[in-house]
Every structure is written in structure tokens, then in C-alpha cells.
Amino acid sequence: MNEKQWDRLAENYHDEVISPFLGDVENPIQDELKKIKNKKSKSVAEFGCGLFYLGKKLSGYFKDVHASDFSKKMVEKAKKRNKQYKNINIIREDITNILYKNRFDIIISVNSLLMPSLNDIKLSLKNIRDALKKDGLCFLILPSMESILYHGMLLYHKDLKNKKEHIAKRTSKIKFENKKYDHFLGHYKDGSEIQKFYYKHEITYLMKKTGFKNIEIKKVLYPWGKDISDHEDFPKEDKLWDWFVKAEK
């Protein structure tokens, strides 16, 4: 999405964006942050911080906290939410244009690498790696394409229970919004907006090509229920997920 679209989302963020930091989400980043040694001597940055939900936690953990977003309105709201924390600096900047070199011990980016351009994604990952100090850690959360396909499978199996197979194929594809997805590129298109989703093997490939090492990939699990998601619910089945990525420079 472009800057204007993110500015619009800033006004109704809780209604339109599923945050991995709200509700009963099982998010590995919380435990990973706790495990970091000597945090009080380290610097951390979150690029694409949105409303900066991690502000309070990062301020308490680390010596210096940098946060940024390319949306002017997101930055304004993030500053208001975190104005009481004196070691936080929040500015407006685009992750595709940052030029930091060996500056941060830890870098976080949560569902911010959503741009449809693969060149922009590769540039953003390079910029993140360049901004890390030697042996610095990178934590990413990325939307999962496998999770989308898994949900589509559940829709199809549900319709198969009470419909003929050819009808179930048609009706479940409609619910799935199949025409809006490009499964080859991992894109979802809704009007003029195009969002990137990631396959697990794709993440591993991109991180290795960028030069990261010790890459670990886990799941951020979202509970079924309309308070978290507007998807059709399957509470007896495994949960939907985003990908959590931990990597080292």
C-alpha cells in the first residue's frame, strides 16, 4: 500500500488491521526480546512501526529506541502514544530509503514489507542488514501465503459436507476471493491496493541472498474469532498464522 492508504488506516487502525500484539495472539517476538542479554546497553529500531505498540516494552528494555514509518499520520499517532518515554525517537522515513550503517543491535519490522515490488522488498532487506551492527539480530513478522491457502482448504472442505463437489468448488472459491490472489507472486489485489504475502521457502531464500545467517522461522498464531479476524471461523482446527523470522547479520 502507498502512503495515502496507510494515512487512511491510521484513523481506524484497530478496525482494519489485525495486530500481532493484541488479544490472545501467540507471538514469538515477546520471548525473543526477553532472551537478549545486556539489553540496557543496546540500541533497537523498528522500521514501519505503525502506531508503535512495542514502544513501552522497548523503552524499558533498551538504552536507545528508534522507530519510524513512512506514513505521516502513523508517526503523529505513534508519537502521542509514546510521548512519555524519553529514550524513544520516532521519525518519518521510508524503509526503502534508509541509509544507516552498523548502527543498531536489534532491528524489528512487523508486517511492513508488504510492497508488491520484489526489488523494493530486496532493497528493504538489504537496508535492514546494513543498519545492523556485526552479529546484530533482525526480527520480522511477514504475512503467510500458506495460511491463506490453508484457510481456503478449510472453506472447501466445509462446503463439501453439504454440496455437490462442483458446486463446493465454486462457492468456496468465491468465499476465498480466489480471483483477487496471484498465488505465483503471493499477491492479494483489492481494487488499486496490492499486498504481498510470503511463502516460507521464499523467506528463507530472500534472507540467505541478502546475507543473513542463523535464520529461524516460526509462526505467529491468531485465535479464531471476529475480534481478531473477519475470516470465517474454524475454532476446532489449527489457527491461522503469520511468519516470525529471526536472523543474524
WOGIWO-V875959 format. One record per residue. N is the residue number from 1. RES is the residue in one letter. PHI is phi in radians with two decimals (* if undefined). Layout:
BEGIN
{{N,RES,PHI} {N,RES,PHI}}
END
This chain:
BEGIN
{{1,M,*} {2,N,-1.57} {3,E,-1.07} {4,K,-1.09} {5,Q,-1.17} {6,W,-1.24} {7,D,-1.05} {8,R,-1.13} {9,L,-1.12} {10,A,-1.04} {11,E,-1.31} {12,N,-2.35} {13,Y,-1.01} {14,H,-1.16} {15,D,-1.45} {16,E,-1.97} {17,V,-2.09} {18,I,-1.52} {19,S,-1.50} {20,P,-1.32} {21,F,-1.95} {22,L,-2.00} {23,G,1.10} {24,D,-1.77} {25,V,-1.19} {26,E,-1.64} {27,N,-2.05} {28,P,-1.07} {29,I,-1.08} {30,Q,-1.09} {31,D,-1.20} {32,E,-1.13} {33,L,-1.14} {34,K,-1.11} {35,K,-1.34} {36,I,-1.16} {37,K,-1.50} {38,N,0.93} {39,K,-1.04} {40,K,-1.16} {41,S,-1.82} {42,K,-1.92} {43,S,-1.92} {44,V,-2.36} {45,A,-2.32} {46,E,-2.10} {47,F,-1.69} {48,G,1.32} {49,C,-1.32} {50,G,1.02} {51,L,-1.43} {52,F,1.05} {53,Y,-1.09} {54,L,-1.47} {55,G,-0.92} {56,K,-1.05} {57,K,-1.12} {58,L,-1.16} {59,S,-1.08} {60,G,-1.30} {61,Y,-1.47} {62,F,-1.96} {63,K,-1.22} {64,D,-2.22} {65,V,-2.21} {66,H,-1.99} {67,A,-2.43} {68,S,-2.69} {69,D,-2.68} {70,F,-1.52} {71,S,-1.58} {72,K,-1.05} {73,K,-1.23} {74,M,-1.07} {75,V,-1.10} {76,E,-1.04} {77,K,-1.24} {78,A,-1.10} {79,K,-1.12} {80,K,-1.14} {81,R,-1.19} {82,N,-2.15} {83,K,-1.15} {84,Q,-1.40} {85,Y,-1.69} {86,K,-1.34} {87,N,-1.68} {88,I,-1.85} {89,N,-2.07} {90,I,-2.07} {91,I,-2.35} {92,R,-1.69} {93,E,-2.82} {94,D,-1.84} {95,I,-1.06} {96,T,-1.35} {97,N,-2.06} {98,I,-1.17} {99,L,-2.27} {100,Y,-1.26} {101,K,-2.24} {102,N,0.89} {103,R,-1.81} {104,F,-2.01} {105,D,-1.39} {106,I,-2.36} {107,I,-2.23} {108,I,-2.13} {109,S,-2.51} {110,V,-1.97} {111,N,0.81} {112,S,-1.93} {113,L,-1.54} {114,L,-1.81} {115,M,-1.14} {116,P,-1.29} {117,S,-1.36} {118,L,-1.12} {119,N,-1.10} {120,D,-1.17} {121,I,-1.14} {122,K,-1.10} {123,L,-1.15} {124,S,-1.10} {125,L,-1.12} {126,K,-1.10} {127,N,-1.11} {128,I,-1.10} {129,R,-1.11} {130,D,-1.06} {131,A,-1.33} {132,L,-1.41} {133,K,-1.26} {134,K,-1.01} {135,D,1.15} {136,G,-1.17} {137,L,-1.87} {138,C,-2.09} {139,F,-2.06} {140,L,-2.11} {141,I,-2.13} {142,L,-2.27} {143,P,-1.12} {144,S,-1.68} {145,M,-1.29} {146,E,-1.08} {147,S,-1.12} {148,I,-1.09} {149,L,-1.15} {150,Y,-1.07} {151,H,-1.12} {152,G,-1.07} {153,M,-1.07} {154,L,-1.10} {155,L,-1.06} {156,Y,-1.13} {157,H,-1.13} {158,K,-1.13} {159,D,-1.19} {160,L,-1.14} {161,K,-1.17} {162,N,-2.33} {163,K,-2.37} {164,K,-1.14} {165,E,-1.04} {166,H,-1.18} {167,I,-1.31} {168,A,-1.06} {169,K,-1.07} {170,R,-1.22} {171,T,-1.20} {172,S,-1.23} {173,K,-1.15} {174,I,-1.15} {175,K,-1.07} {176,F,-1.26} {177,E,1.05} {178,N,-0.99} {179,K,-1.20} {180,K,-1.53} {181,Y,-1.81} {182,D,-1.93} {183,H,-1.28} {184,F,-1.22} {185,L,-1.55} {186,G,1.29} {187,H,-1.93} {188,Y,-2.13} {189,K,-2.03} {190,D,-2.26} {191,G,1.17} {192,S,-1.58} {193,E,-1.57} {194,I,-2.19} {195,Q,-2.09} {196,K,-1.55} {197,F,-2.03} {198,Y,-2.11} {199,Y,-1.50} {200,K,-1.03} {201,H,-1.12} {202,E,-1.18} {203,I,-1.08} {204,T,-1.00} {205,Y,-1.07} {206,L,-1.11} {207,M,-1.15} {208,K,-1.14} {209,K,-1.14} {210,T,-1.36} {211,G,1.88} {212,F,-1.28} {213,K,-2.27} {214,N,0.87} {215,I,-1.42} {216,E,-2.15} {217,I,-2.21} {218,K,-2.24} {219,K,-1.90} {220,V,-1.68} {221,L,-1.72} {222,Y,-1.88} {223,P,-1.19} {224,W,-1.14} {225,G,2.39} {226,K,-1.21} {227,D,-1.22} {228,I,-1.83} {229,S,-2.56} {230,D,-1.66} {231,H,-1.19} {232,E,-1.13} {233,D,-1.47} {234,F,-2.39} {235,P,-1.09} {236,K,-1.56} {237,E,-1.81} {238,D,-1.02} {239,K,-1.36} {240,L,-1.29} {241,W,-2.64} {242,D,-1.85} {243,W,-1.65} {244,F,-1.82} {245,V,-2.14} {246,K,-2.05} {247,A,-2.58} {248,E,-2.10} {249,K,-1.31}}
END
